[in-house]
Amino acid sequence: MTVRHEVLDVRGMQPPEPIERVLSTIGDFRPGDTLKLVIDCEPHPLFRILRQNGYAWRAEPGTDSRFAITIWAHE
């Protein structure tokens, strides 16, 4: 099994496109896969969706953006 590490830059996109892109990307994640989300706001609606669907995340200050959010599936 190959572990995936995706990067998705959603800066400048209008809602709901960023959430749709994230959900499309993580829809088939397996344990160990990660998504680094590059974004300029804290996406609280996305956090609720992730929590409800068994995903975890860590938000940190970004280097090229306000936030870099790492998302992964719970094992």
C-alpha positions as CSV (number, residue, x, y, z in Angstrom):
1,M,0.0,0.0,0.0
2,T,1.4,3.4,-1.0
3,V,0.9,6.3,1.4
4,R,-0.3,9.5,-0.1
5,H,0.8,13.0,0.9
6,E,-1.2,15.6,-1.1
7,V,-0.9,19.4,-1.1
8,L,-3.9,21.6,-1.9
9,D,-3.6,25.4,-2.2
10,V,-7.1,26.9,-2.0
11,R,-6.1,30.5,-1.5
12,G,-8.2,32.9,-3.5
13,M,-11.0,30.3,-4.1
14,Q,-14.6,31.4,-3.2
15,P,-16.8,29.2,-0.9
16,P,-17.8,26.5,-1.2
17,E,-15.1,25.4,-3.6
18,P,-12.3,25.0,-1.0
19,I,-14.4,22.6,1.1
20,E,-15.5,20.7,-2.0
21,R,-11.9,20.3,-3.1
22,V,-10.8,19.1,0.3
23,L,-13.6,16.6,0.6
24,S,-12.9,15.3,-2.9
25,T,-9.2,14.9,-2.1
26,I,-9.7,13.1,1.2
27,G,-12.7,11.0,0.2
28,D,-10.6,7.8,-0.3
29,F,-7.9,8.4,2.3
30,R,-6.5,5.4,4.1
31,P,-4.6,5.6,7.5
32,G,-1.3,7.2,6.9
33,D,-2.5,9.5,4.0
34,T,-2.2,13.2,4.6
35,L,-3.4,16.4,3.0
36,K,-1.6,19.7,3.6
37,L,-4.2,22.5,3.0
38,V,-2.7,25.9,2.2
39,I,-5.3,28.5,3.1
40,D,-5.6,32.1,4.4
41,C,-8.4,31.6,6.9
42,E,-9.4,29.1,9.5
43,P,-12.1,27.0,7.9
44,H,-14.4,26.3,10.9
45,P,-17.2,24.7,8.7
46,L,-14.6,22.3,7.3
47,F,-13.4,21.4,10.8
48,R,-17.0,20.4,11.7
49,I,-17.3,18.2,8.6
50,L,-13.9,16.6,9.3
51,R,-14.9,15.8,12.9
52,Q,-18.2,14.2,11.9
53,N,-16.5,12.0,9.3
54,G,-13.6,10.6,11.4
55,Y,-10.8,12.9,10.2
56,A,-8.2,14.7,12.4
57,W,-6.3,17.9,11.6
58,R,-3.6,20.2,12.9
59,A,-3.6,23.9,12.0
60,E,-0.2,25.8,12.1
61,P,0.9,29.1,10.8
62,G,1.8,28.8,7.1
63,T,5.0,29.9,5.4
64,D,3.3,31.2,2.3
65,S,-0.2,31.5,3.7
66,R,-1.9,32.4,7.0
67,F,-2.5,28.7,7.8
68,A,-1.2,25.3,6.8
69,I,-3.6,22.6,7.9
70,T,-2.6,18.9,7.9
71,I,-5.6,16.5,7.6
72,W,-5.5,12.7,8.0
73,A,-7.9,9.8,8.6
74,H,-8.2,8.3,12.0
75,E,-6.9,4.7,12.1
